[in-house]
Amino acid sequence: MKRRIFIKQTAATSAFLGMGGLSLNAFSPANSTKKITILHTNDVHSHIDPFGPKDGRNPNKGGVARRATLIDSIRQENPNTLLLDAGDIFQGTPYFNYYGGELEFKLMSKLKYDAATIGNHEFDNGLEGILAQLPHAQFSFLSANYDFSNTILEGHIKPYQVFEKDGIRIGVFGLGVELDGLVDKNMYKETKYYDPVEISQDITRILKDEEQCHLVICLSHIGYYYKKNPSKICDLTLAAKTKNIDLIIGGHTHTFLDKPTVVKNSENKNVLVNQVGCFGLNLGRIDFYFKNTRLESSEGAAIIV
């Protein structure tokens, strides 16, 4: 009950654009009339510059400027595009140590990100560090299972947001990893954590039934899978234990996937689970094809930057 009250109270104080849900069927994209493109990143970790030509693992890869060129070309191809990030924007290069996240948020705003969720490294300079940099972010931060109501971030973070592209209502919500034992308590203070599976059931019901979304996307920073601890909540188990989620865009575990994993949910419907590694090396792309407002098919891949 407290969890539901938290969602309703937080939602009531935020301005929403619109959202929805979907199921994946094996129809040909050629027969579809509408195409929605989802672009996404995760765990960029303050990597602004590309890796150098002599880098042993990632020579001449990554970089914000190259990502911007890719994003611009895809938007020209399909204006009905959303750009999302699954957290851990901060920490990893001297840019963060010196600017505290200002540069990262300003550049993401220039790239016209639509929304992002909060990773554990966003807390590296405490709640005060997040709040100080929010004015530089011209996009929304979404987190449904972090309750900031007794902190300085109250009213600044939404549980979800609804976007509308070509008549398709797209609901996006965020999830974060459990902070206890991972982040110093002084960094997140009175932030409350709710179980991702339970909160997802509540949020997706709102998105499907109340917001009438045609597509539901979860921005997750809980991790793709934990081989050494398979009982730990992760994107794969989240997909299997819930319903109404169509796409989980993941982060935290730096998992490189060439294409989305397909998981059967609690109603035996397909859920796409994707993650594109780290450091801005790849850009995720997933295209959804609709006939009117009915989702008929999808395809996805990781694009090397």
Buried (B, 14 or more C-beta within 10 A) or exposed (E): EEBBEBBEEBBEEBEBBBBBBBBBEEBEEEEBEBBBBBBBBBBBBBBBEBBEEEEEEBEEBBBBEBBBEBBEEBBEEEEBBBBBBBBBBBBBBEBBEEBBBBBBBBBBEEBBBBBBBBBBBBBBBBBEBBBBBEEBBEBBBBBBBBBBBEBBBEEBBBBBBBBBBEEBBBBBBBBBBBBEEEBEEEBBBEBBBBEBBBBBBBBBBBBBEEBBBBBBBBBBBBBBBBEEEEEEBBBBBBBBBBBBBBBBBBBBBBBEBEEBBEBEBBEEBBBBBBBBBBBBBBBBBBBBBBEEBBBBBBEBBBBEB
